[in-house]
C-alpha cells in the first residue's frame, strides 16, 4: 500500500504546476526567436532557424526568405495545450496542422505534425516522423 501512495504522490508532483485552464494566451503574444529545431527527426541548423516570428492573439507570422501566416486556436483544457494552425499566406496556405505547445516564462515550445498527420503527444521530432519541433525564446 505504501508503494501505491508513493507512486500517486510522484505522479502528482510530476504534473505541470500550471493547470491547463490557467493557460494565459496573452503571454504568448510578442516577438520570438528560434533557439533550436528539428524536422522529421533531423536537427535544423543555420539559416533555417533565422526569421522574425510574431504571435498575436490568433496569428503566427514567420518572416524569413518566405513569409508564412497562420491563424491558430488553442485548447487549454488538454495537457499539453493543443494548437491547431491553418495556413493563411505562404506555402502553408489552406493547410491545417495540429500540434502542442508549452509556455514557461520566456521559453516557448511548439511541436506540430504535417497536414493530415496526427497531433504529436510529446515535444520531439522522432526519426522518420512527419513532425517538426521548435524551442523559441522571447525576443528582447
PyMOL commands that set and color helices and strands:
alter all, ss='L'
color gray80, all
select helices_A, chain A and resi 2-14+20-22+25-28+46-49
alter helices_A, ss='H'
color red, helices_A
select strands_A, chain A and resi 30-39+42-44+52-55+59-63+67-75+81-89+96-104+107-113+131-138
alter strands_A, ss='S'
color yellow, strands_A
deselect
rebuild
show_as cartoon
